[in-house]
Amino acid sequence: MVEDEERWIAPGLEDHRPEGHEAVLEAYRAALASPPADADAWARLGARLAEFRLLNEALDSLGRGLAIDPRHARAWLLRAAALAELGRHVEAVECCDRCLEQQPQWPGAWHGRASSLLVLQRFEEALASTNEALALRPRLDHAWCCKGDCLRALGRHEEALLAYDETLRLTPAHRSALNNKGLALQQLGRFDAAIECFDRLLRSQPDDATARYNRAACLDGAGNADLALEAYLGFLGSAGPRQEALAGKARRRIEVLRAARRRI
């Protein structure tokens, strides 16, 4: 019988959800002081630690569980997710592979594998893995979005649009699908349609600075200099530290646009 990857973890989290960050850390310290001999206990603790972004502690807990039972599929999948969050994608793929050795019918493991392969720019492999996830669960919206990202990276923009459309059919406000569909349309030179995607995203998430930058870049690419200048300035007003690279690009385009305006 194939184990249910989602149902397995839910009861432990519902029954023993900690009140907060300190409570789950205390549970971790208690486990270190009196180590459980049960791999499930370590895996559940690892899931709780990861929920509170205590990723290194989660990896330690999951590693202890896997030392007890190296065939514990859920622990491998949780470990892959934590490693991916830390940017350790090569290791994340390896953990997904270990999970899939035990549970080849887990769509979440195939999707996790695809997501890390995409970051590693192994686009064909990522596409194959996301297709495996969708064969197992055709309504997995994040997998459809990942498929779109793979196809876009491979230059197959029209196919990417179909994947993003399927994502949005399943989840109409899917942030990544709206943003990345806009990017695909922009790359095809369909600036008006791209701007519609970014506008739709900004209606639901008005503080999304990345979408604001992408909208400005579309206006710029379409030759709407005045609107682009206004949009770049609006982006700079909402950009945070994570958008510093985009902010630098925006400032350079603002200088160019202002210089062009002065020459008129």
Summary of the structure (lengths in Angstrom):
residues: 264
radius of gyration: 22.0
end to end distance: 72.8
largest distance: 76.4
contacts: 873
relative contact order: 0.06
helix: 77%
strand: 0%
